[in-house]
Amino acid sequence: MRRRDFMAASAFALAALSRSPTSNAQGKTVKYRVAVIGSTGRGDYGHGLDVVWKDIEQAELAAVSDPDPKGRASAAQRLGVSRSYADYHEMLEKERPQIVSVAPRWLDGHRDMVLACAQSGCHVLLEKPMCQTLEQADEMIAALEKRNLKLAMACQTRYSPALAHAQKMIAAGTLGDLLELRGRGKEDRRGGGEDLMVLGTHVMDLMRLLAGDPQWCFAQVRADGHPVTRGDVCDGAEGIGPLAGDEIHAMYRFDGVTTGYFSSHRARHGASSRYGLQIFASRGILTMTMGAVPEIWYVEDPSWRPGRSQTPWIRISSEGIGKAEPLSDPGQAYGNHLIALDLIRAIETDTQPKCNMYDARAALEMILAVYESHRFNAPIRLPLENRKHPLSL
């Protein structure tokens, strides 16, 4: 990330925090004691969830844990901390941090790590997706609720200033009624089940943000051209848990006239190019990519044929509607900055982060509803009664 972009990004990030850093009686900024849980070779440190705290004025990095000796030493040097631990339980007990980045991408450790943080009274910044099953999600939320602790998910698009402008435009009725939400994953080598879990979590989260909670899901999962059966279930990569399918098609019913669709397959052509969300509304279309600085465009054309009507597409940027995007290539550091500041805001105001533990569980529920619907070959009502992973049944 170039320095001028980081400076511009920081200005947006500071504007996103609704109030100034907390100060003590002497006027000095209160520092939150922060620790990092990483796991070299098993999810590492996520998408920069360790280094983000180096640029947060209200934070002071205290320690890092990592079971891998070389990875631990490298992380300690990178973060500028003198204390490092092989066991995160020991780190939490000795360092008593107030905020912890649970950074590994692999899901098989998220539940235990978050429960340990909750037991120690720590707020959490968590890499997505939340965990493997709704059972685990319920347990994590109950533990955090017991201590009134906050959890922020690393879903960067949620924190985008451009998305905030798009939300206001949609709420104002510029696009009319939302009729169809069409989301797709990256459809690369992970196309299908892995794509649904890893990238689909972003799409599901945005669908809920814009259309509310879905009422039911109807889906089919296929592998090599046939509907998946017990024999197609395998252990997913990166600790995902049970996995199946190289082709997925799901439909969700929202309130009013809104229907949502998600699909993914292992594409021979165009992998990653369709990743994002399209909104087809009664007055026009809106398309968006993912990230803290997504490309968001809309066109006011109820025919959904902008090529014929010659109606121009209009950009929605971090600056607003019809304005050029000032951040040319901010990278993930900007989005992480927004998330960290918002987590501090939530802690200080006793409110929820923009993408919180309840949002994370709801997105996971939409994902697992795909397999539950396929299991019964029928529409499945949400929220799900079954809290176990459908593929394990």
N, C-alpha and C positions, 0 to 999 in steps of 0.2 A: 504494500500500500504506500503510495507516494505521500510525502509530507503534506503537500497542499491539500490533498484529498482527505488526509487524516484530520487536519485542522478544520476543514469544512464539515467533515463528519462529526467531529467533536462538538461543533456548535449546535448541530441538530440534536445530538445526544443530550447535551445539557438542557436544551429547550424541552426535551421530552420529560425531564425530571421536574415535577410540578412545584418543588420548593427547594430552597437552598440547602446545602449540607448542614446537618445539625452541628451546632457549636456549643462548647461548654461555657462556664461562667467567665473564663479568661478570653473567650472569643476564638479559641482554636477549634479547628474541625475535628469532630469526633471520628475516630478511626475504628472500623469494624475489623475484628481479627478474623482472617480468612485462611483456610487450609484447602489443599487440593488432594483429591483421591485420583490416582491414575493407575494404569495397569499396562505396562509395556508389553506388546505382543498380543494383548487381549483387549483391544479397544483403545489402547494408548491414552491420549488426553483429549479425545473427541476432536471437535473442530475449534481448537483454540480456547477451550474453557479454562485452561490453566493460566495463560498469559494475560487474559483480559483484565485481571485484577491489578496488574502493574500500572495501568493507566487510569485507575479509579481513585480519585482524591480521597474518598471516604474509606478506602480499604487499605489494610496493611497485611501483606502476605506473611504468614508465620511458619508454615511447614508444608511438606508434601509427603505422601505415602505412595509406594510402588513396590510390589514384591520382587521386581527384577532389579538386581544391583546396578547394572550399567544404566538402565533407564531411570532409576531413582537418582543416581548421581548426576546424570544429564539434566533431569528436571530441576533438581535443586540449584544447579548452576544457572539454568535458564530463568528460573524464577527469582534468583538472588536470595535464597533462604539458606540458613545454616543448619537447620534441623530437618532431617528426613527419616522416614520410617518404612520398614518392610510391611508392617501390619497397620492398617488404618484404624483398627480398634485402639491400639496403643497410642497412635497419634491423637485421636479424639480425646482419650482419657488424659493425656499429659498436656496437650496444648489448649484444650478448651476453646476451640474457635467458635465464633458466632455465625459464620457463613462457611459453607463447604461447597466447592465445585466437585460434584460427582461426575467425572469427565469421561470415563471409558465408553466407547461406542457399543461394546458388547453388552447384550441385555441380561445375560445370566447372573450378573452381579448386582444389578441395580437395586433389586428388592432388599438384599442384605445390607448394602451400603447405605441406602436411605433410612432403613430401620435403625441402623447404628447411629446415624446423624440425629434422628429424632430422639433416640434414647439419651444422647448427649446434649440435647437442646439446641441443635444447629438448624438454621435455615439452609435451604439447598438450591443450588443451580444445577440442573440435571440435563445431561445429554439426551436427545431423543433417540428412539421412542421410549416411553416411560418404563415398560417392563414386558414380560412375556405373556401374562394372563391377567384377567380381571380379578381373580383371587388375590394375586400379588398387589395389584393396584389398590384394591379395597383395604388391604392390610397396611400399605404405605400411607394412605390417606388417613386412616384411623389413628395411626401412630403420630402423624404430624398434627392432626386436629387436637389430640390429647394435650399437646404442649403449645397450641396456638402458634405453630411454626409455618412459615411460608415456603413454597416450592415453585420455582420458576423453570419452565421448560425452554430449552434452546431451540425454539421455533422462530427463526429470525423474521420471517415475513410478518408475523403478528405485530412486530414493533416498528414496522416500516412507516415513515411519515407519508409516503405515497399511498399506501393502503388506507391510512386515515383519511386522506383527501377523497379517495374512491368511496369509502364508506359514507362520508357526508353526502357525496353526489347521489349515491344510491338511495340514501334515506330521504333526500329531497325529491325523489321521484323522477329524476332526469331520465332514467332508463325504464320507468314504469314498473310493472309487476315482474318479478323474477320468475321465469317459466322453467328454464333448464340450467342446471349447473353441470358442466362436463369437465371432469378431471382425468388426467392420465399421469402415470408414473414415467420414469425415465426409459423403461422398455429396452434396457440394454441386456447384458448377460444375466442380470437379476430379474428380468421380466417375468411377471406372474406373481407368485407368492412372496418372494423376497422383496420385490419391488413394492408390493402392497404394504408390507410391514415397514420397510425402511423409508421409502419416499412417500408412500400413500398417507403416512401420518400427517404430513404437511397439508396435503390436499383435503383430507377429512377435516382437519382443524379449520381450514378456511371455509369449507362448506358450512360448518356449524356457525362460524362467526357471521356469515352473511345471510344464512337462511334459518338459523335456529336448530333445535334438536330434531333429528329425524324420528319418524314414527315407526317405520319398518324398513327392512332390507330384503331384497330378493336377489339372489346371486347364483352364478354357476362358476365352478372352477374346473379347468380342463388340463390334462397333461398328455402330450403327444396326440392331441385330437380327440381324446375320450374323456368323459367325466371322471374326475379322480375318485379312487376308492381307497380302502385301507392300505392296499399294497403300494400306493403312490406316496404315502406319508413318509417323510424322512426328517432327520434333524437338520435344521437350518444352519447356515453359516453364521459366524460371529455371535453365537449364543442366542440366536433368535428363538429357538425352541422348535416345536413341530412345524413342518412346512410342507406345502404341496402346491403343484400347479405351475405351468408355464404360460397359462392364459386365464385371465380373470375378467368377468363382467358382472358388475353390481349396479343395482338401482335402489335409490333411497327416496322415500316419500317424506316431504317436509310439510309444514303448515300451508294452508291456502292452496295455490295452484303450482307450487314449486316441486319439481322432481330433480333429483341429483343422480349422476351417473359416474362411475369410475371404471376404467378398463386398463389392462396392462397385458402385454405379451412380449415374447422375446423377438424383437423386430429384426427383420432382415434389412430394412431401410428406415432411416430417420430416427434411430435411437437417440434419446435425450432431447430431441428438437421439439417434441410435443409436451414435454413435462410442464405442467402448470394447470391453470383453471380457466375455463371459458364460461361466461354468463350470457345466456340468451334471454332477453327480457322483451316485454311487449313494445318497447320503444327503441330498442337497439341492442348492441352487443358490447361486452367488455371482455378483454383477454388480459391475462397476467401470468408472468413467470414467478419464480420463488426467490426469496432472499430479502435482506433488509433494504435493498435498492432494486426492486423488481421492475421489469418493463410492464407498464400498465397502459393500455390503449382502449379507447371506446369510440363507438360510432353511433350516432342517433339515426337509426334506420330500422323501422319496424318490419321491413320485408326480409331482413337478414341477408340482403344481397348488395352489400356496399360496392362491389365491383361494377354493378349495373347502374346503381343510383348515383354514383360519383360523389356520394357524401364522404367528406374527409374523416379520417381517423384522427383522434385528438389524444395527445400524450398526457398522462397524469404522472407527475414527477414528485420528488421530495419537496419541491417548491410550490406545487399546486397544479391546478388544471390548466392545460394549454401552455405550460412552461417547460423550458428545457431542463434536463436533469443536471444539477451542478456537480454531482459526484460521479466522476468518470469511471473509476475502478476502485471502489473502497474496500473490496474484499470482505472477509468475515469478521475482521476486527471491529468494524463499525457496528454491525448487528449485535455482536457480543457486548459491546459497550452499552448499547441501548438496553439490553436485557439486564445487565448488572446494575445499572442505575435504576431501572424500574423495580428490581427486586429490593433495593434499598428503600425506594419510595414506599413500597408495599409494607416493608417492615416498620417504617417510621409512622405510617398512617394507619396501620393495622387494617389494611385492605388486601385484596388479592392481586398478584402480578397479572399483567395483560394475558399471558399464557400460563395458566396455573395448573395445579395438580388435578383439578376437576376437568379442565379442558383436555388435559393429557389422557385422562381415563376415558373421556367421552370419545376422543379420536380412536383410541385403542378398541373401544367397544364397537365402533363402526367397522373397523378392520376385522375383528373376530366375528362380527355378524355375517360377514361374507361366508365364512366356513360353516357357521351354524345354519345359515339358510341352505347352503349346498348339502349339508348333512341330512336335512329334512326334505330337501327338494321343494321348498315352500317359502313364502314370505315369513319373516321372523320379526316379531314386535320388539321395539327398543323402549327402555333399556332391557338388556338380556337377562332372563332368569338364570341361565346357566353361566356360572362364573369360572368354570374350568375351560381350558383350551378345547374348542370343538374337535380339533384333529386328534386329541388324546382320547376321544371317546369313539 
